[in-house]
Amino acid sequence: MNMRLTDWNASLAHAAELVDKLNQNGCNARAISYSMYDGRKGIAIQLFDRENNFSTEFKTGIFSTFGDMKNALNACYHRAMSAQFGRVSVSYTHLTLPTSDLV
């Protein structure tokens, strides 16, 4: 089942918000959409190095509701933060780096 257009647009907006957060934290990130052969869509968060060379990518998978896609995007965000900065502690209100990483 394909995602409704309003859910897809909300998913793209949420991905853009997460990419903005990543970039504010020193990442070089972009969100792109991808399509399967049957027209179903997903979103990938890509990370690039300082010279804008592709580094890694985290894909959401394919979902039919905004709630499921939002959860997958949040997981991609946390994986991207981990990939960029090492282990990241998560609280309910914000992300914090472990104090052992702060020197």
Disulfide bonds with the S-S distance in Angstrom:
none
